């Protein structure tokens, strides 16, 4: 169970605004976060990961990550994070990207296999295609067996076929590792495939919508 | 017979300066690249000063500060038993000030050009800033590292004003190649001056060529990949 009540001043598309989030997340939820560009979706993920300072409170399974007095450093938060631009360690091979995070070799091999990149294990990540890079990034994000998986538009730079394939992989990882996942996305079809809950960031607030709302987005 | 002692001194000086500056400037440049503090511009300006300052001005101030009758000079002499004026040790310390920006700036630029998310991914992997520097940041700025090391070395070999002010021209101690050339011309020994000068010219060119060839090849190699 994750409880959060966060506020942060942002320079949004309509001047200064205070993004505020008051939500709770249950173990196993797959929450897709939608909303316009610049609404603060990425900021929400970054605040949870500790990459950006914010006022307020975050508690994960009874452990306080942030309150008025303390902020748990990034390094100590049980978070897996997938960036839109992959952000792999360019000086390392595929496998090294995983084992740098944690020397858990069996887990690294298992993840390489799930992501179907075991044949690429010794290749420099500079030599990979976009789809391959994002597979590595996904595998890397799970190497610390995080409680919370945060993904910031992980598939938006890929072509439609690869998006479909990788969204299946994301679903598989989420279920197999019993993850709690928050994913920012612009893609309605992707959201329909993956989401168990739907959040919208609009007017500087995070609001929950029923999943049915995706239907109206698709045909509206 | 030509005396190569000034060259040996120049290279020894440049080697030690580069080594010391690398150790000192690496964490400093890394910190500068990650910092958003309000004192950052002040520190950056101070670091860049030796680029714009006439070497004689820097040398003059260092001479004043290092002098045994100044508080700093006195302190260093009583604590470490080191004299910094007209000694090789003094030259090394002075060179570190003089060449500081040539080490710091390429490293800082390299670190700042790295993908911010890659650094964050390392923190998210539980790595400290120091581990991130060692295993992620530094291996990904090899051209900048190469530039920093080589330019610092070459720049120290080429220094003249600061060396003359702080070190004077004591044979075998502080008389480096650039100072030796100046003195040879003063006494009109153009033959030896020519040889020294040609050696410095050739060497400086080679050093720069190495840097550019290395960075060019690296770029081409990566270019083929992408």
HADDOCK unambig.tbl for C-alpha pairs under 7 A between the chains (distance, minus, plus):
assign (segid A and resid 74 and name CA) (segid B and resid 123 and name CA) 6.27 0.50 0.50
assign (segid A and resid 74 and name CA) (segid B and resid 124 and name CA) 5.94 0.50 0.50
assign (segid A and resid 75 and name CA) (segid B and resid 123 and name CA) 5.48 0.50 0.50
assign (segid A and resid 75 and name CA) (segid B and resid 124 and name CA) 5.52 0.50 0.50
assign (segid A and resid 75 and name CA) (segid B and resid 125 and name CA) 6.67 0.50 0.50
assign (segid A and resid 75 and name CA) (segid B and resid 126 and name CA) 3.98 0.50 0.50
assign (segid A and resid 75 and name CA) (segid B and resid 127 and name CA) 6.38 0.50 0.50
assign (segid A and resid 76 and name CA) (segid B and resid 126 and name CA) 6.54 0.50 0.50
assign (segid A and resid 87 and name CA) (segid B and resid 117 and name CA) 5.45 0.50 0.50
assign (segid A and resid 87 and name CA) (segid B and resid 118 and name CA) 4.59 0.50 0.50
assign (segid A and resid 87 and name CA) (segid B and resid 121 and name CA) 6.92 0.50 0.50
assign (segid A and resid 88 and name CA) (segid B and resid 118 and name CA) 6.13 0.50 0.50
assign (segid A and resid 89 and name CA) (segid B and resid 118 and name CA) 6.29 0.50 0.50
assign (segid A and resid 89 and name CA) (segid B and resid 136 and name CA) 6.53 0.50 0.50
assign (segid A and resid 90 and name CA) (segid B and resid 140 and name CA) 6.87 0.50 0.50
assign (segid A and resid 91 and name CA) (segid B and resid 139 and name CA) 6.23 0.50 0.50
assign (segid A and resid 91 and name CA) (segid B and resid 140 and name CA) 6.00 0.50 0.50
assign (segid A and resid 101 and name CA) (segid B and resid 125 and name CA) 4.93 0.50 0.50
assign (segid A and resid 127 and name CA) (segid B and resid 225 and name CA) 6.04 0.50 0.50
